């Protein structure tokens, strides 16, 4: 086998398929078939918007006018034929950001989506994670709320992510050795299949049906499934014919991720810092056993802007960029939170927030790392610098 020749053939064929896909996309754009209000309004970036839409679809009293049909389909399709628990004559209520009390150890917090029925005494608890990382004991707190409110067998805790990831150990930490039980769901498969069923159920409601179709397209874009299915199958067939090439590429995933980070993220941020006259400190990047961290500093300012990653598992997380966030490490006494940053903590009183693409290791995020990550960070840096008033 001539591996080098096979690699050349493989990429030549992939390039041809991608050229065909681009031509087809341009034709769809010309016909207006890719028009999508969700994308135009940039809704796909905000977890709260996804939670609000899903919660409305799960609400039998929702404005979709389909009663409990979507909720029943959720248990049948997304939850893989679990028995429907809301058979009472009184329909359940659906909430977003449901407040369970102040965070105190193993209790409290806001549940992203809660569907509950007092008469059926059952609760569906959904933690929705698209970009943000887990909070400490987050699923543990919601699990405790479920047990206390509905009883040990009266609730289901769901962890929803783009690709069905596991929750972090910090999120499920308990005082005992017993693990928090939860069901993993993905937008890429479970939510898509459910939404497709919702489209069929809303066949006689054109506004609802077409809105769902646009949301489906948004989910496909988020999970990189918006390529024409025939073209996807061509690439799969090609990969089957060249398994050695695929194995070679897969084995070099870490190196590819590092190359993408360096070329399309780190270099762009270094150039930005140079243009602004800021110091760009990336010593941690070159240190495989150090924290993943980029630090931008302005001479004379007692603080720095940090781009870093949650240290979920120090033994295995060295060198990885997972659960990424941007924040301000300030030594200014009495510093107040900036309006342009969503969150605040004692360690970062001036604010911090998760990045839209929070995993610079996963192959699913390689396109975003090339096309949009540096731009997003630079836009946020501009907001921070402007609000700080630093020239």
N, C-alpha and C positions, 0 to 999 in steps of 0.2 A: 504494500500500500504506500502510495506517495502522499503523505499527510499534507505537505505544503501545497501540492497541486489540488488536493481535495478541498483544502481551505479556500483556495482561489475560486474554484468552481462553485463552492457553497455560497460564498459572498456575492459572486456574480449573479447567481440565480436569485438570491434574496434581494439584491439591488433591483433586478428586473421586476420582482413582485411588488416591491415598495414603490417603484415608478408607476406601475399600473394602479396601485392603491391611491397614489397622489392624484393621478389623472381622474380617477373615479370620484375622489373627494371634491376636486375642482368642478366637476360636472354637477355634483349634488349641490355645491354652493351656488352655482349659476342658476339652478332651478329652485333655490330657496329651501331645499330639503334638509339642510343642516341648521335652519333657523331655530334657536333655542333660547327662550327667555331666561332659563336658569343660568345658562352660561353668560349671557349678556349682562345680567345683574351680578355675576360672580358669586352666586349663592353657594356653589359647590365647595367653597373654601370654609364655610361656617357650619360647625357642628350643630349649633342651636337651630339653624334653618332646617337642616335635615331632620332633627328631632321634632321640630314643629310640624313638618309635613307628614312624617311617619305617624306621629301621635294623632293627627287629624284623620288619617286613613284608618287608624285602629279604633277611632271613636265612632260607635254606632249612631251618635247624634251629630257626627261631623257634616260639614257643608257639602260633602260629595253626594249625599242623598242615597247611598247604597245600604243604609242600615248597618247590620253587623256582618255583612257579607265579606268585607275586607278583613275583619278581625278573625272570622272563622277560617278564611283562607290562610291567614298568618299561622294559625295553629296547624293547619293541614299541610301547607307547603313549606314555610320557613322553619317551623318547629317539628317538621317531619312526622305528621299525623298524630300529634299529641291530642288527647281528648279535650274537647272544647269545655272549659270550666264555667262559662257564664250563661248557664241555661235558665237563670231566674227571669221572671217576667220584667224585672227592672233592669234596664241596660246598664253596663258598667260605665264608669267615668274614666276619661283619659286626660292625663296631665303632662306638662313638660316642666322641667326644673322644679320638681316637687320637693318642698322643704320638709326635711325630717328632723330639724332641730340643729342647734349649733354643734359644730364638730368638736367632739370630746372623746379622744381615744378610739373606741370601737363603735361609736354611735355618731349620728348626725350627718349633715351634708344635703346636697340637692340631687335627687334622682333625675336623670335625663328624661326618661319616659316611664310613666307609671299608668297602667290600666288596672283599675281595681273595682270590685263590686262588694259592697257591704252585705248585700243579701246573699250572694254566693260565697262570701268570705274567701275571696281569692284575689291574688295580686300578680300581675305580670310586670317585672322590674327590668328595665333595659338600660344598661350603661352603654352609651354611644361614643365610640372613639374612632374618629377619622384621622385627626392630626395630633391632638394632645396626648401626652403620656399619662400614666396612671398617677393618682394621688396615693399617699400612704394610707393603707387599710381601707381604700375606697370600696372595693367589693365586700370586704368584711363588714363595713358599716351598713351597707345596703342589705346584706344577708341577715344581719342582726335585726334590721328594721322589718324584713319579711317575716322572720320567725316570731318577733314580738307582736306584729300586727295581724298576721294571718295563720300563725301556727306552723309547725315544722313541715307539714305537707300541703300548705295552702298557698304556695307562691312558687314562681319560677324566676330565677335570676339569670339574665341573658347578658353576655358580653359581646357587643357588636363592633366589629372592625372592618376595614376594607377587605382584608383577606383571611379573616378568621383566626387572628393571632391569639395566643394565650395571654392572659393577664399577667402582670408582673408579680413577683413574689411579695413585693412590698404592698401591693394592692390587696392580696389575699392573706396577709399575715394574721395569725390568731395567737392567743395565749397558749393554746394547746397544740398538740400535733395534728389535730383534725383539720383537714383542708376545707376551704370554702367551696361548696359545689356550685358550679355555674355552667351554662350552655354557651359554647362559642358559636357565633353566627358571622357570616361575611356578607358584605355588600356585593362582592364579586359573583357569588353564587346564590345564597339564600334569599337576599333581598331582591335580586334581579328576578328570580323565579317567581317569587311572591308577587312582585309588581306586574309581571307578565300575566299572571292569573287575574290580578285586579283589572287589567285592561280588558280581558275577556268578560269579566263580571260587569263592567261598565260599558258594554257594547252599545246600549241604548241611551247613553249619556255622553254625547260627543265632546262636550267641554271637559268633562272629567277624563274621558278616554284619551284625548289628545294631550292633556296636561300630564297624565301618567306616562305617555309615550315620550314626551320631552324629558321627564325625570329619569326614565330608563336610559335614554341617551346620555344624560348627565352622569349617571352611575357608570355606564360603560366607558365614558371618557376618563372618569376618576380611576378606574381599574384597568385602563388601557385595553379595553375590549371593543373599541369603536371601529376597528378595522373590519372591512368586509369579510364575512365568514368564509367565503370561497378562498380569499387570499390567505386567511389564517390557516385554512386546511392545506393550502399549497406549501406554506412554510413548515407545517407539521410533517407533511409527507416528505419534504426535503430533508428535515432533521432525521427522519426515520432512515432515509437512504444514506445519510452521512453521520452515523452515531459517533464515530471517532472524533469528528470535528466538534460536535456538540459536547462531548466529554472533555475535550481540550479546553473549550471556552468555559465550561462550568467549573473546571478545576482552577481556572485563573480568575474567578469572579472577584476575589478580594483585590487582586492587582488591578483589575478593570475598574472597580469602584474607586480605588485610590487614585488612578489616573484621571477619572472623571472629576473627582473632587479637586485635584490639584489644578487641572486645566480650566475647568469651567466655574469653580467656586473660589478656591483660595487665590488664584491669580487675579481674578476680577476684584476681589476684596482688597488685595494688596495694591492694585492700581488705584482703586477708589481712595484708600487711605493716603497714598502718595499725592493724589490730586488735592485732597483736603488739607494736607500738611499734618496728618495724624501719624502717630507711631503704630505700626502693625506688628504685634508680637505673636508669633506662631511657634514658639519654642516647644510647646506641648505637642504640636503636630509631629515634630521630628522625633519625639521621645515615645517609643512604643509602649513604655510602662508608665507614662504620665497621663493626666486627664486630657480628654479631647477638649481643646479650648483655643479659641482665637480671641485676642484681646486688642482692642483699639483704644489708644490713649492720646490725649491732647496735652502737650507740655503746659504745666501751670494749673491743670485741672486735677483736683484731688479725687480721682475716680477713673473708671474705665468702662467701656462697653464690651460685654462678653458674649460670645457665641459659644455655647457649650452643650454638653449632653448629660442626661441623667445617668448617674453611676449605679445602675440597677444591680449588677453583679460584677464586682471588681475582679474576680478571678477569671472571668471569661469575657469581660466587656472592654478590656484594654484594646485600644486601637480601633474601636468601633464608634460610629457616630449614630446613636440611637436615642430617640426621645429628645430631639434638639430644641433648644430654646435660646432666646436672646434676652439679655437683662443688663442692668447697670450695677456694677460693684462700686459703691460710692463711700468715701470716707468723710463726706460732708456731714457735720453734726446737724441733726434736725431735718435732714433731707426729706422731701415729700414725694409721693408717687406721681409719676408723669401720666398725663391723660392718654398718651399714645401707647401705653403698655397696659395689657389687660389685668395682670395679676400682681400681687404684692406678697412679700414674705419678710420675716425679720432679717434674713440674710440679704435680701434685695429690697429695701424699703422704697427705692425709687421706681421699682417695677420690673417685671419680666413677663414673657409670654412664649408659648410654644410656636415653632415655625410650621408653616403649612406642610412642608415635606420633612417629617421628623425622623427619617431614617435614611442616612446616606450610605447604607450598606446593602440595602435590598435592591435586587435587580429591577423590581417593579418601578422603582423610583429613578432609575437611570435617566429616562427622558426628561423628567422634571429637573433633575440635577444639571442637565446640560442646558435646558431652555429657560428656566424660570427662577431657580433658587437664588442665584446671585442677585438678580433684579429685585426679588422680594426683600432680601436682606438689606440691599442698598436703599430701597425706598423706606424701610423702617429706620435705618440709620439716619436718613435725611430728616425724618420726623423727630427722632430723638434729639439730634443736634439742634434743630430749629427750636424745639421746646426748651432745651437747656439754655439756649441763647449763647452758645459758644461759637465764636467766630473762627 
